[in-house]
Amino acid sequence: MGTPLLNTRRRSLAMERTGQWVFSQEIPTDIIVQVREATFSLHKFMLVAKSNYIRKLILESQDPDLARIDLSDIPGGSATFEKAAKFCYGVNFEITVHNVAALQCAAEYLQMTDKYCENNLANRTDDFLNQVALSSLSGAIIVLKTCEDLLPMVLDLNIIQRCVDVISSKACSEASFPSRTPPNWWTEELSILDIASFQKVLAAMRSRGAKTLTVSGAIITYAERSLRDLVRDHSGNGIKSSDSVDFEFRAQQRELLESIIALLPSEKAAFPINFLCSLLRCAIFLKASSSAKNELEKRISAILEHVTVDDLLVLSFTYDGESLFDLESVRRAHPNLDEIEREKVCSAMDPLKLSYEARIHASQNKRLPVQIVLHALYYDQLQLRSGANDSNLPVALATRSQLPADVSLVKENEALRTELMKMKMYISDLQRNQGTSSRASSGPSKKSTFFSSMSKTLGKLNPFKHGSKDTSNLDDGVDITKPRRRRFSIS
């Protein structure tokens, strides 16, 4: 709603413009046309000569001296009616790609067609559409953009479909045979459309056999332009959480993001991994639907060989400078990270800034590195000792100096545990070998084993093997009789 001062100024400008047209006629005006906040003082006979709609209003009026009519419903508003009025008065004005759609809708609304008057406004605008506006890709895109504010009449006049047909045809041609540089210039121009118009263009391009890479390139550019601050900003230095952010605007961004995700081609490898990670980051930040996030996670997991830890770190920054970090999304998208990679990914998370519930989850999550778990446990222990709440951060920060030694100790324990498991496996292998040797000895042929070789070696060390009677080296009281044959075994 405009302010009274602004409305008065607009009425004054409209009266000044129309006055310049009619003063030369030396005939007083006899009708005032109201178009929203603007008024136009005009002549009935000049309007009736071109507009069948205004003629009907005057003839069907109960007031024979009708002096005011309201045309606030005219498509395009006061600016478009002003041009239509100029056409009625024979005043020159310029038809452009920016106003042709509105003028054609206004001509239909005012019934300024050739059925009522030859070479009328509707015919002029249609000629301009065919010969000028829709002759180039850029012109067709601008016309389609202006149609967004002229619904539903543009649908009835088939202007949108004509624009979509021209755009899809010329975009496919540009993708195969670029006419200018950079080759993807047309994707930048498509990004001015709203998501509904963009979706119509993509559907028409697919029906014309556009390649997947062509469609995905257009989607990437559209997402980067329409969600510029969210998709391109990976620094975490965006809008602060304390700044006033319009909730409705965030809701619009979320709806736009979900619509973009719905447009992604079925081919899983159609997009680079950093773009998919950026979209997932946006989805987490904007609290998008679970189906949208799951779709992105599936696409990321389908091309795991191209995923790097740095790509996953994109998920660790919000747009308010704080830590976002959705470990579950990382796990679902890349479940096979080793310990070193997990530590690098988790290094962006500060456990001291987590809520109590998040710290409990972290301390019980076996997928988290040991260092992160220790951080969470230390802080909770500090809270229990001090009886304080989460505001006791300075004391918590002081405990960090104690962590490196404890982390090192835990890692040593993990290493010892690993060595112990290896030893158990080695003993199990020995026992299996022993069992195999025992079974083999009962068969018709005996094979040399580790135990038989050891027995032979120990047998060679027997000092009585060859009947030696030299007992000078033996202690008194030792039985020096010929020893019994013994069987050496290891159990």
C-alpha positions as CSV (number, residue, x, y, z in Angstrom):
1,M,0.0,0.0,0.0
2,G,1.5,3.3,-1.1
3,T,1.7,6.3,1.2
4,P,-0.7,9.2,0.7
5,L,2.2,11.5,-0.4
6,L,3.4,9.0,-2.9
7,N,-0.1,8.4,-4.2
8,T,-0.6,12.1,-4.7
9,R,2.7,12.4,-6.5
10,R,1.8,9.5,-8.8
11,R,-1.7,11.0,-9.5
12,S,0.0,14.4,-10.3
13,L,2.4,12.8,-12.7
14,A,-0.4,10.9,-14.4
15,M,-2.5,14.0,-14.7
16,E,0.5,15.9,-16.1
17,R,1.2,13.3,-18.7
18,T,-2.4,12.9,-19.9
19,G,-2.9,16.7,-19.9
20,Q,-0.1,17.0,-22.4
21,W,-2.0,14.7,-24.8
22,V,-5.4,16.3,-24.5
23,F,-4.8,20.0,-24.1
24,S,-4.0,20.4,-27.7
25,Q,-7.5,19.1,-28.6
26,E,-9.1,22.1,-27.0
27,I,-11.8,19.9,-25.8
28,P,-12.5,19.4,-22.1
29,T,-12.1,15.9,-20.7
30,D,-15.3,14.1,-19.7
31,I,-14.2,10.9,-17.9
32,I,-11.7,10.0,-15.2
33,V,-10.2,6.5,-15.3
34,Q,-9.1,5.1,-11.9
35,V,-6.3,2.6,-12.1
36,R,-5.3,1.6,-8.5
37,E,-3.5,4.7,-7.1
38,A,-3.4,6.7,-10.4
39,T,-6.1,8.6,-12.1
40,F,-6.3,9.7,-15.8
41,S,-8.6,12.5,-17.2
42,L,-9.5,11.5,-20.7
43,H,-12.1,11.8,-23.4
44,K,-14.8,9.2,-23.9
45,F,-14.9,9.3,-27.6
46,M,-11.1,8.7,-27.9
47,L,-11.2,5.6,-25.7
48,V,-14.4,4.2,-27.2
49,A,-12.9,4.3,-30.7
50,K,-10.3,1.7,-29.7
51,S,-11.7,-0.2,-26.7
52,N,-14.8,-2.2,-26.9
53,Y,-14.7,-2.9,-23.2
54,I,-14.8,0.8,-22.2
55,R,-17.6,1.3,-24.8
56,K,-19.7,-1.4,-23.1
57,L,-19.1,0.1,-19.6
58,I,-20.4,3.5,-20.8
59,L,-23.4,2.1,-22.7
60,E,-24.4,-0.3,-20.0
61,S,-24.1,2.3,-17.2
62,Q,-27.2,3.4,-15.4
63,D,-25.7,6.9,-15.2
64,P,-26.1,8.7,-18.6
65,D,-23.5,11.1,-17.5
66,L,-20.9,8.6,-16.3
67,A,-17.8,10.5,-15.4
68,R,-15.6,7.9,-13.6
69,I,-14.7,4.3,-14.3
70,D,-12.4,2.0,-12.3
71,L,-10.0,-0.2,-14.3
72,S,-7.8,-1.3,-11.4
73,D,-8.0,-4.9,-12.5
74,I,-6.2,-4.2,-15.8
75,P,-3.0,-6.4,-16.2
76,G,0.1,-4.4,-15.8
77,G,-1.4,-1.7,-13.7
78,S,-1.3,2.1,-14.3
79,A,1.9,2.0,-16.3
80,T,0.4,-0.4,-18.9
81,F,-2.9,1.5,-19.1
82,E,-1.1,4.7,-19.7
83,K,0.5,3.1,-22.9
84,A,-2.9,1.7,-23.9
85,A,-4.4,5.2,-23.5
86,K,-1.6,6.7,-25.6
87,F,-2.4,4.2,-28.3
88,C,-6.0,5.4,-28.3
89,Y,-4.8,9.0,-28.7
90,G,-2.3,8.1,-31.4
91,V,0.7,9.1,-29.2
92,N,3.9,7.2,-30.0
93,F,5.4,5.0,-27.4
94,E,7.9,2.1,-27.5
95,I,7.0,-1.5,-27.3
96,T,9.9,-3.6,-25.7
97,V,10.5,-7.1,-24.5
98,H,9.8,-5.8,-21.0
99,N,6.3,-4.5,-21.7
100,V,5.0,-6.5,-24.6
101,A,3.4,-9.2,-22.6
102,A,1.6,-6.8,-20.3
103,L,0.5,-4.7,-23.3
104,Q,-1.0,-7.8,-25.0
105,C,-2.8,-8.8,-21.8
106,A,-4.1,-5.2,-21.4
107,A,-5.3,-5.2,-25.1
108,E,-7.2,-8.4,-24.4
109,Y,-8.7,-7.0,-21.2
110,L,-9.8,-3.8,-22.9
111,Q,-10.9,-5.7,-26.0
112,M,-8.6,-3.7,-28.2
113,T,-8.6,-6.3,-31.0
114,D,-8.9,-6.3,-34.7
115,K,-12.5,-7.6,-34.3
116,Y,-13.4,-4.2,-33.0
117,C,-11.0,-1.9,-34.8
118,E,-8.5,-2.7,-37.6
119,N,-4.8,-2.7,-36.7
120,N,-5.6,-2.4,-33.0
121,L,-3.2,-2.8,-30.1
122,A,-3.5,-6.6,-29.8
123,N,-2.4,-7.0,-33.3
124,R,0.6,-4.7,-32.8
125,T,1.8,-6.5,-29.7
126,D,1.4,-9.9,-31.3
127,D,3.5,-8.8,-34.3
128,F,6.2,-7.6,-32.0
129,L,6.3,-10.9,-30.1
130,N,6.7,-12.9,-33.3
131,Q,9.1,-10.7,-35.1
132,V,11.3,-9.3,-32.3
133,A,10.8,-10.6,-28.8
134,L,10.7,-14.3,-29.6
135,S,13.4,-14.1,-32.3
136,S,16.2,-14.4,-29.7
137,L,16.9,-16.5,-26.6
138,S,17.5,-13.4,-24.4
139,G,14.3,-11.7,-25.6
140,A,12.2,-14.8,-25.0
141,I,13.7,-15.2,-21.5
142,I,12.8,-11.6,-20.5
143,V,9.3,-12.0,-21.9
144,L,8.8,-15.2,-19.9
145,K,10.1,-13.4,-16.8
146,T,7.5,-10.6,-17.2
147,C,4.8,-13.2,-17.5
148,E,5.3,-14.2,-13.9
149,D,3.3,-11.2,-12.7
150,L,0.5,-11.5,-15.4
151,L,-1.0,-14.8,-14.4
152,P,-3.5,-16.2,-15.3
153,M,-4.2,-14.2,-18.4
154,V,-0.8,-15.0,-20.0
155,L,-1.8,-18.7,-19.8
156,D,-5.0,-18.1,-21.7
157,L,-3.1,-16.1,-24.3
158,N,-0.5,-19.0,-24.6
159,I,2.3,-16.5,-24.2
160,I,4.1,-18.7,-21.7
161,Q,4.1,-21.8,-23.8
162,R,5.4,-19.8,-26.8
163,C,8.2,-18.5,-24.8
164,V,9.1,-21.9,-23.3
165,D,9.2,-23.5,-26.8
166,V,11.5,-20.8,-28.1
167,I,13.8,-20.9,-25.1
168,S,14.1,-24.7,-25.0
169,S,14.9,-24.9,-28.7
170,K,17.5,-22.1,-28.7
171,A,19.1,-23.3,-25.4
172,C,19.6,-26.8,-26.8
173,S,21.1,-25.3,-29.9
174,E,23.5,-23.1,-27.8
175,A,24.5,-26.1,-25.7
176,S,25.6,-28.0,-28.8
177,F,26.9,-25.1,-30.9
178,P,27.7,-22.0,-28.8
179,S,27.3,-18.7,-30.5
180,R,29.2,-16.6,-27.9
181,T,31.6,-17.0,-25.0
182,P,31.5,-18.3,-22.4
183,P,29.7,-21.3,-23.9
184,N,27.3,-21.5,-20.9
185,W,26.2,-17.9,-21.1
186,W,22.6,-19.0,-21.6
187,T,22.5,-20.7,-18.2
188,E,23.2,-17.3,-16.6
189,E,20.3,-15.8,-18.4
190,L,17.9,-18.6,-17.4
191,S,18.7,-17.9,-13.7
192,I,16.5,-14.8,-13.7
193,L,13.4,-17.0,-14.0
194,D,11.4,-18.1,-11.0
195,I,11.5,-21.8,-10.2
196,A,8.1,-22.6,-11.9
197,S,9.2,-21.1,-15.2
198,F,12.7,-22.6,-14.9
199,Q,11.1,-26.0,-14.4
200,K,9.0,-25.6,-17.6
201,V,12.1,-24.8,-19.6
202,L,14.0,-27.8,-18.3
203,A,11.1,-30.1,-19.0
204,A,10.9,-28.8,-22.6
205,M,14.7,-29.2,-23.0
206,R,14.5,-32.8,-21.8
207,S,11.7,-33.5,-24.3
208,R,13.9,-32.2,-27.0
209,G,16.7,-34.7,-26.1
210,A,19.0,-32.3,-24.1
211,K,21.9,-34.2,-22.6
212,T,22.1,-34.7,-18.9
213,L,25.2,-32.6,-18.5
214,T,23.4,-29.7,-20.3
215,V,20.5,-29.9,-17.9
216,S,22.8,-30.3,-14.8
217,G,24.9,-27.3,-15.9
218,A,21.7,-25.1,-16.0
219,I,20.6,-26.4,-12.6
220,I,24.1,-25.7,-11.0
221,T,24.1,-22.1,-12.3
222,Y,20.5,-21.6,-11.3
223,A,21.2,-22.8,-7.7
224,E,24.3,-20.7,-7.4
225,R,22.4,-17.6,-8.6
226,S,19.1,-18.0,-6.8
227,L,20.8,-19.2,-3.5
228,R,23.9,-17.1,-4.0
229,D,24.9,-16.6,-0.3
230,L,24.1,-20.1,0.7
231,V,25.6,-22.2,-2.1
232,R,28.7,-20.2,-2.8
233,D,29.7,-19.1,0.8
234,H,31.8,-21.9,2.3
235,S,33.7,-19.7,4.8
236,G,31.2,-19.6,7.6
237,N,31.3,-15.8,7.5
238,G,27.8,-15.1,6.3
239,I,24.8,-13.7,8.2
240,K,25.2,-13.7,11.9
241,S,22.6,-15.5,14.0
242,S,22.0,-12.4,16.0
243,D,21.1,-10.4,12.9
244,S,17.4,-10.0,12.1
245,V,16.5,-12.6,9.5
246,D,13.0,-12.7,8.1
247,F,11.5,-16.1,8.9
248,E,9.3,-15.9,5.8
249,F,12.4,-15.4,3.7
250,R,14.1,-18.5,5.1
251,A,10.9,-20.4,4.4
252,Q,11.0,-19.2,0.8
253,Q,14.6,-20.3,0.5
254,R,13.8,-23.7,1.9
255,E,10.9,-24.2,-0.6
256,L,13.2,-23.0,-3.4
257,L,16.0,-25.5,-2.4
258,E,13.6,-28.4,-2.2
259,S,12.2,-27.5,-5.6
260,I,15.8,-27.4,-7.0
261,I,16.5,-30.9,-5.5
262,A,13.4,-32.2,-7.1
263,L,14.7,-31.1,-10.5
264,L,17.9,-33.1,-10.3
265,P,18.2,-35.7,-13.1
266,S,17.9,-39.3,-12.2
267,E,21.6,-40.0,-13.1
268,K,23.5,-40.0,-9.8
269,A,26.8,-38.9,-11.2
270,A,25.4,-35.9,-13.1
271,F,26.8,-33.3,-10.6
272,P,30.2,-32.6,-9.0
273,I,30.6,-33.7,-5.5
274,N,31.3,-30.2,-4.1
275,F,28.0,-28.9,-5.5
276,L,26.0,-31.8,-3.9
277,C,27.8,-31.2,-0.5
278,S,26.9,-27.5,-0.8
279,L,23.3,-28.3,-1.4
280,L,23.3,-30.7,1.6
281,R,24.8,-28.0,3.7
282,C,22.0,-25.7,2.7
283,A,19.4,-28.3,3.4
284,I,20.7,-28.9,6.9
285,F,20.9,-25.1,7.6
286,L,17.4,-24.4,6.2
287,K,15.9,-27.5,7.9
288,A,14.8,-28.9,4.6
289,S,12.6,-32.0,4.5
290,S,14.0,-35.4,5.3
291,S,13.3,-36.6,1.7
292,A,15.4,-33.8,0.3
293,K,18.3,-34.5,2.5
294,N,18.1,-38.2,1.9
295,E,18.1,-37.6,-1.8
296,L,21.3,-35.6,-1.6
297,E,23.0,-38.2,0.7
298,K,22.2,-41.0,-1.7
299,R,23.7,-39.0,-4.6
300,I,26.9,-38.3,-2.6
301,S,27.2,-41.9,-1.5
302,A,26.9,-43.0,-5.1
303,I,30.1,-41.3,-6.1
304,L,32.2,-42.0,-2.9
305,E,35.4,-42.5,-4.9
306,H,35.4,-38.8,-5.7
307,V,34.6,-37.6,-2.2
308,T,37.3,-36.0,-0.2
309,V,37.4,-35.0,3.5
310,D,37.5,-31.4,2.4
311,D,34.3,-31.8,0.6
312,L,32.7,-33.2,3.7
313,L,34.0,-30.3,5.8
314,V,31.7,-28.1,3.8
315,L,29.0,-29.5,6.1
316,S,30.8,-28.2,9.2
317,F,30.2,-24.5,8.7
318,T,27.0,-22.6,9.1
319,Y,26.2,-19.2,7.6
320,D,26.3,-17.5,11.0
321,G,29.9,-18.3,11.8
322,E,29.1,-21.1,14.2
323,S,29.6,-24.8,13.9
324,L,26.9,-26.8,12.2
325,F,28.3,-30.3,11.7
326,D,25.8,-33.0,11.0
327,L,27.9,-36.1,11.7
328,E,24.9,-38.4,10.8
329,S,24.7,-36.8,7.3
330,V,28.5,-37.4,6.9
331,R,28.1,-41.0,8.0
332,R,25.2,-41.7,5.7
333,A,27.0,-40.2,2.8
334,H,30.4,-41.6,3.5
335,P,30.2,-44.5,6.0
336,N,33.7,-45.9,5.4
337,L,36.0,-43.1,6.7
338,D,39.1,-44.4,8.5
339,E,40.2,-43.0,11.9
340,I,42.5,-40.3,10.5
341,E,39.8,-39.0,8.1
342,R,37.2,-39.0,10.9
343,E,39.5,-37.0,13.1
344,K,40.0,-34.5,10.4
345,V,36.3,-34.2,9.8
346,C,35.5,-34.0,13.5
347,S,38.2,-31.4,14.2
348,A,35.8,-28.7,13.1
349,M,33.4,-29.6,15.9
350,D,33.9,-28.0,19.3
351,P,32.3,-30.2,22.0
352,L,32.2,-27.3,24.5
353,K,29.6,-25.6,22.3
354,L,27.4,-28.6,22.1
355,S,24.2,-28.9,24.1
356,Y,23.9,-31.4,26.9
357,E,22.0,-33.9,24.8
358,A,24.5,-33.6,21.9
359,R,27.4,-34.3,24.3
360,I,25.6,-37.3,25.7
361,H,25.1,-38.5,22.1
362,A,28.8,-37.9,21.3
363,S,30.1,-39.7,24.3
364,Q,28.0,-42.8,23.3
365,N,28.7,-42.7,19.6
366,K,31.3,-45.3,18.7
367,R,31.8,-43.8,15.3
368,L,33.4,-40.6,16.8
369,P,37.2,-40.4,17.3
370,V,38.4,-41.0,20.8
371,Q,39.6,-37.4,21.2
372,I,36.1,-36.0,20.6
373,V,34.6,-38.4,23.1
374,L,37.1,-37.4,25.7
375,H,36.4,-33.7,25.2
376,A,32.7,-34.4,25.7
377,L,33.2,-36.5,28.8
378,Y,35.7,-34.1,30.4
379,Y,33.2,-31.2,30.0
380,D,30.4,-33.2,31.5
381,Q,32.6,-34.3,34.4
382,L,33.5,-30.7,35.0
383,Q,29.8,-29.7,35.1
384,L,29.1,-32.4,37.6
385,R,31.9,-31.3,39.9
386,S,31.2,-27.6,39.8
387,G,27.4,-27.9,39.8
388,A,27.4,-25.2,37.1
389,N,25.6,-25.0,33.8
390,D,26.9,-24.5,30.3
391,S,27.9,-20.9,31.0
392,N,31.1,-22.2,32.8
393,L,33.1,-22.1,29.6
394,P,36.3,-20.5,31.0
395,V,36.8,-23.3,33.4
396,A,36.0,-25.8,30.8
397,L,38.6,-24.2,28.5
398,A,41.2,-24.6,31.2
399,T,40.8,-28.3,31.2
400,R,41.8,-28.6,27.6
401,S,45.5,-28.5,28.6
402,Q,45.0,-31.9,30.4
403,L,43.6,-33.6,27.4
404,P,46.6,-34.2,25.1
405,A,48.3,-36.5,27.7
406,D,45.1,-38.4,28.3
407,V,44.4,-38.7,24.6
408,S,47.9,-40.1,24.1
409,L,47.4,-42.6,26.9
410,V,44.1,-43.8,25.4
411,K,45.7,-44.2,22.0
412,E,48.5,-46.3,23.6
413,N,45.9,-48.4,25.2
414,E,44.2,-48.9,21.9
415,A,47.5,-49.9,20.4
416,L,48.1,-52.5,23.2
417,R,44.6,-53.8,22.7
418,T,45.3,-54.3,19.0
419,E,48.6,-56.1,19.8
420,L,46.8,-58.3,22.2
421,M,44.2,-59.2,19.6
422,K,47.0,-60.1,17.2
423,M,48.6,-62.3,19.8
424,K,45.4,-64.1,20.4
425,M,45.0,-64.7,16.7
426,Y,48.6,-66.0,16.5
427,I,48.0,-68.5,19.4
428,S,44.7,-69.6,17.7
429,D,46.7,-70.3,14.5
430,L,49.2,-72.4,16.4
431,Q,46.5,-74.4,18.0
432,R,44.9,-75.1,14.6
433,N,48.3,-76.1,13.2
434,Q,48.8,-78.5,16.2
435,G,45.4,-80.1,15.6
436,T,46.2,-80.5,11.9
437,S,49.6,-82.2,12.8
438,S,47.9,-84.7,15.2
439,R,45.4,-85.7,12.5
440,A,48.2,-86.1,9.9
441,S,50.3,-88.3,12.2
442,S,47.6,-91.0,12.4
443,G,47.6,-91.4,8.6
444,P,49.6,-93.8,6.4
445,S,52.2,-91.2,5.7
446,K,53.8,-88.7,8.0
447,K,54.7,-85.2,6.9
448,S,57.3,-83.0,8.5
449,T,55.7,-80.4,10.7
450,F,56.8,-77.6,13.0
451,F,56.5,-79.8,16.1
452,S,58.2,-82.9,14.6
453,S,61.1,-80.7,13.5
454,M,61.4,-79.2,17.0
455,S,61.4,-82.7,18.5
456,K,64.2,-83.8,16.3
457,T,66.2,-80.7,17.1
458,L,65.8,-81.3,20.9
459,G,66.7,-84.9,20.4
460,K,70.0,-84.0,19.0
461,L,70.8,-82.1,22.2
462,N,70.4,-85.4,24.4
463,P,73.8,-86.2,25.9
464,F,72.9,-89.9,26.3
465,K,71.8,-90.5,22.8
466,H,75.0,-92.5,21.9
467,G,75.4,-94.2,25.3
468,S,78.0,-91.8,26.8
469,K,79.1,-92.7,30.3
470,D,80.9,-89.5,31.1
471,T,79.3,-88.3,34.3
472,S,81.9,-85.9,35.5
473,N,79.8,-82.9,34.7
474,L,76.7,-84.2,36.5
475,D,75.8,-83.3,40.0
476,D,75.9,-85.9,42.8
477,G,72.6,-87.7,43.4
478,V,71.5,-87.7,39.8
479,D,70.3,-90.9,38.3
480,I,72.8,-91.8,35.6
481,T,71.1,-94.9,34.3
482,K,70.2,-95.0,30.7
483,P,67.4,-92.6,30.3
484,R,64.0,-93.6,29.0
485,R,63.0,-92.5,25.5
486,R,60.8,-89.5,25.9
487,R,58.3,-87.9,23.5
488,F,58.7,-84.2,23.3
489,S,55.5,-82.2,22.8
490,I,54.3,-78.7,23.2
491,S,50.8,-78.0,24.5
